[in-house]
Amino acid sequence: MPQRCYFISGRVQGVWFRESTRRKALELGLTGSATNLADGRVEVLAEGPDAILDELAEWLQNGPPMARVSEVESAESPFESVEGFSIA
């Protein structure tokens, strides 16, 4: 199954970004995680079909209502598969 890593910059911490991402990922049937990084970005690891990962990537461009996304970087990045979608 394809895996992608996203780094989201902007006002993305303290605005329910990770929880909103978890809910969107579960709605789409993806597995993975969302983590706050020390530099203010959020890292999202997601696994699922390419078309569904593209849907998540499109959603990440805006995120939840209080977020202000300035940039989303993505790359295919192998990581250990997980069940469900966690936040840290």
C-alpha positions as protocol buffer text, in pm:
chain_id: "A"
residue {
  index: 1
  type: MET
  ca { x: 0 y: 0 z: 0 }
}
residue {
  index: 2
  type: PRO
  ca { x: 141 y: 346 z: -86 }
}
residue {
  index: 3
  type: GLN
  ca { x: 270 y: 560 z: 200 }
}
residue {
  index: 4
  type: ARG
  ca { x: 325 y: 936 z: 209 }
}
residue {
  index: 5
  type: CYS
  ca { x: 475 y: 1182 z: 450 }
}
residue {
  index: 6
  type: TYR
  ca { x: 341 y: 1539 z: 463 }
}
residue {
  index: 7
  type: PHE
  ca { x: 494 y: 1839 z: 638 }
}
residue {
  index: 8
  type: ILE
  ca { x: 242 y: 2117 z: 694 }
}
residue {
  index: 9
  type: SER
  ca { x: 363 y: 2470 z: 773 }
}
residue {
  index: 10
  type: GLY
  ca { x: 177 y: 2778 z: 892 }
}
residue {
  index: 11
  type: ARG
  ca { x: -56 y: 2824 z: 1187 }
}
residue {
  index: 12
  type: VAL
  ca { x: -112 y: 2452 z: 1235 }
}
residue {
  index: 13
  type: GLN
  ca { x: -41 y: 2389 z: 1604 }
}
residue {
  index: 14
  type: GLY
  ca { x: -297 y: 2467 z: 1873 }
}
residue {
  index: 15
  type: VAL
  ca { x: -585 y: 2482 z: 1623 }
}
residue {
  index: 16
  type: TRP
  ca { x: -707 y: 2117 z: 1632 }
}
residue {
  index: 17
  type: PHE
  ca { x: -508 y: 2035 z: 1318 }
}
residue {
  index: 18
  type: ARG
  ca { x: -393 y: 1690 z: 1430 }
}
residue {
  index: 19
  type: GLU
  ca { x: -735 y: 1579 z: 1559 }
}
residue {
  index: 20
  type: SER
  ca { x: -909 y: 1714 z: 1248 }
}
residue {
  index: 21
  type: THR
  ca { x: -655 y: 1532 z: 1032 }
}
residue {
  index: 22
  type: ARG
  ca { x: -715 y: 1210 z: 1226 }
}
residue {
  index: 23
  type: ARG
  ca { x: -1090 y: 1240 z: 1171 }
}
residue {
  index: 24
  type: LYS
  ca { x: -1048 y: 1313 z: 799 }
}
residue {
  index: 25
  type: ALA
  ca { x: -803 y: 1024 z: 755 }
}
residue {
  index: 26
  type: LEU
  ca { x: -1037 y: 780 z: 930 }
}
residue {
  index: 27
  type: GLU
  ca { x: -1328 y: 907 z: 718 }
}
residue {
  index: 28
  type: LEU
  ca { x: -1116 y: 831 z: 410 }
}
residue {
  index: 29
  type: GLY
  ca { x: -1011 y: 490 z: 543 }
}
residue {
  index: 30
  type: LEU
  ca { x: -642 y: 579 z: 580 }
}
residue {
  index: 31
  type: THR
  ca { x: -403 y: 470 z: 853 }
}
residue {
  index: 32
  type: GLY
  ca { x: -109 y: 663 z: 995 }
}
residue {
  index: 33
  type: SER
  ca { x: -34 y: 943 z: 1238 }
}
residue {
  index: 34
  type: ALA
  ca { x: -16 y: 1321 z: 1288 }
}
residue {
  index: 35
  type: THR
  ca { x: 256 y: 1471 z: 1508 }
}
residue {
  index: 36
  type: ASN
  ca { x: 349 y: 1825 z: 1614 }
}
residue {
  index: 37
  type: LEU
  ca { x: 713 y: 1903 z: 1535 }
}
residue {
  index: 38
  type: ALA
  ca { x: 939 y: 2127 z: 1744 }
}
residue {
  index: 39
  type: ASP
  ca { x: 976 y: 2371 z: 1452 }
}
residue {
  index: 40
  type: GLY
  ca { x: 600 y: 2448 z: 1448 }
}
residue {
  index: 41
  type: ARG
  ca { x: 507 y: 2220 z: 1159 }
}
residue {
  index: 42
  type: VAL
  ca { x: 282 y: 1915 z: 1169 }
}
residue {
  index: 43
  type: GLU
  ca { x: 405 y: 1586 z: 1023 }
}
residue {
  index: 44
  type: VAL
  ca { x: 139 y: 1355 z: 880 }
}
residue {
  index: 45
  type: LEU
  ca { x: 221 y: 997 z: 783 }
}
residue {
  index: 46
  type: ALA
  ca { x: -55 y: 830 z: 585 }
}
residue {
  index: 47
  type: GLU
  ca { x: -103 y: 494 z: 415 }
}
residue {
  index: 48
  type: GLY
  ca { x: -369 y: 401 z: 162 }
}
residue {
  index: 49
  type: PRO
  ca { x: -456 y: 405 z: -208 }
}
residue {
  index: 50
  type: ASP
  ca { x: -295 y: 685 z: -413 }
}
residue {
  index: 51
  type: ALA
  ca { x: -629 y: 845 z: -504 }
}
residue {
  index: 52
  type: ILE
  ca { x: -731 y: 863 z: -137 }
}
residue {
  index: 53
  type: LEU
  ca { x: -389 y: 1000 z: -35 }
}
residue {
  index: 54
  type: ASP
  ca { x: -444 y: 1270 z: -298 }
}
residue {
  index: 55
  type: GLU
  ca { x: -779 y: 1355 z: -132 }
}
residue {
  index: 56
  type: LEU
  ca { x: -606 y: 1389 z: 205 }
}
residue {
  index: 57
  type: ALA
  ca { x: -334 y: 1607 z: 50 }
}
residue {
  index: 58
  type: GLU
  ca { x: -601 y: 1837 z: -93 }
}
residue {
  index: 59
  type: TRP
  ca { x: -771 y: 1863 z: 248 }
}
residue {
  index: 60
  type: LEU
  ca { x: -435 y: 1938 z: 416 }
}
residue {
  index: 61
  type: GLN
  ca { x: -397 y: 2248 z: 197 }
}
residue {
  index: 62
  type: ASN
  ca { x: -658 y: 2418 z: 419 }
}
residue {
  index: 63
  type: GLY
  ca { x: -698 y: 2197 z: 726 }
}
residue {
  index: 64
  type: PRO
  ca { x: -955 y: 2284 z: 993 }
}
residue {
  index: 65
  type: PRO
  ca { x: -1123 y: 2628 z: 1006 }
}
residue {
  index: 66
  type: MET
  ca { x: -881 y: 2791 z: 1256 }
}
residue {
  index: 67
  type: ALA
  ca { x: -566 y: 2674 z: 1072 }
}
residue {
  index: 68
  type: ARG
  ca { x: -372 y: 2892 z: 829 }
}
residue {
  index: 69
  type: VAL
  ca { x: -170 y: 2660 z: 607 }
}
residue {
  index: 70
  type: SER
  ca { x: 116 y: 2825 z: 423 }
}
residue {
  index: 71
  type: GLU
  ca { x: 278 y: 2516 z: 269 }
}
residue {
  index: 72
  type: VAL
  ca { x: 236 y: 2141 z: 237 }
}
residue {
  index: 73
  type: GLU
  ca { x: 539 y: 1936 z: 138 }
}
residue {
  index: 74
  type: SER
  ca { x: 491 y: 1570 z: 53 }
}
residue {
  index: 75
  type: ALA
  ca { x: 710 y: 1276 z: -30 }
}
residue {
  index: 76
  type: GLU
  ca { x: 675 y: 903 z: -52 }
}
residue {
  index: 77
  type: SER
  ca { x: 831 y: 781 z: 266 }
}
residue {
  index: 78
  type: PRO
  ca { x: 829 y: 426 z: 397 }
}
residue {
  index: 79
  type: PHE
  ca { x: 726 y: 384 z: 760 }
}
residue {
  index: 80
  type: GLU
  ca { x: 602 y: 99 z: 973 }
}
residue {
  index: 81
  type: SER
  ca { x: 237 y: 26 z: 897 }
}
residue {
  index: 82
  type: VAL
  ca { x: -5 y: 87 z: 1181 }
}
residue {
  index: 83
  type: GLU
  ca { x: -370 y: 22 z: 1251 }
}
residue {
  index: 84
  type: GLY
  ca { x: -597 y: 321 z: 1281 }
}
residue {
  index: 85
  type: PHE
  ca { x: -474 y: 679 z: 1289 }
}
residue {
  index: 86
  type: SER
  ca { x: -297 y: 824 z: 1593 }
}
residue {
  index: 87
  type: ILE
  ca { x: -196 y: 1170 z: 1706 }
}
residue {
  index: 88
  type: ALA
  ca { x: 109 y: 1258 z: 1912 }
}
